[in-house]
């Protein structure tokens, strides 16, 4: 079934096209990050999200916030954090003000790997978008992605 299958409603066609674009991008990034850095796309995403934390009020994310940011369940996020911690890329420690809270930080090794992997991620993303732009079903979505103005 393609995104333009007449049996689908317009909204279902749009969703199918968006899902197809996401799958193509994720697969390209996954292959590139695995080959170049031994990272999955989820591992890269987790390192990236956690690298943006800072000390002070609101600076650290709770595990639910991390899970939401990397689009995983809390239990899957915990397993992912554990794998990266075992590789020396993350550390966990107790919150000073709430002993029930656990923070996760990227280690220097994790930051170094993230810096190395960022250009690979960007190249794979650009290549996936360029390839998808050649598909008439996906090219409007590619343009929309390229025109998005997301606050950083």
Buried (B, 14 or more C-beta within 10 A) or exposed (E): EEBEEEEBEEEEBBEBBBEBBEEBBBEBBBEBBBEBBEBBBBBBBBBBBBBEBEEEEEEBBBBEEBBBBBEBEEEEBBEBBEBBBEBEBBBEEEEEEEEEEBBBBBBEEBBEBBEEBBEBBEBBBEBBBEBBBEBEBBBEBBEEBEEEEEEE
